[in-house]
Amino acid sequence: MRRVLALTGVLLGMAGCGTLNSFASACPAPFSGVRTDLDYLRSFEAADLWHAWLVPIDLPLSLVGDAALWPVAAFLEPAEPPYPLGLGCRWAR
């Protein structure tokens, strides 16, 4: 039972990390958390197995967070690209 509670706590603690990361990187935009998670997945190396299984777990949680914060992100989206560009910025492509 303790393991289940610990795992639940960890998963809830990381819920929407991509969303929070995109807001912290000064590049909030609609669904930037999902873009951040996808950018993380594209940039992984073979040695980075820790994130290789955490990000796919976070992806649906970021989708929920992005959907909930969509009006806020649309309002806060910068008109010009911030520098340096972070993962998930739409200008980083």
Secondary structure, DSSP 4 states (H G I P E B T S, - for coil): -HHHHHHHHHHHHTTTHHHHHHHHTT---TTHHHHHHHHHHHH--TT-HHHHHHHHHHHHHHHHHHHHTHHHHHHH--SS--SSPPTT-GGG-
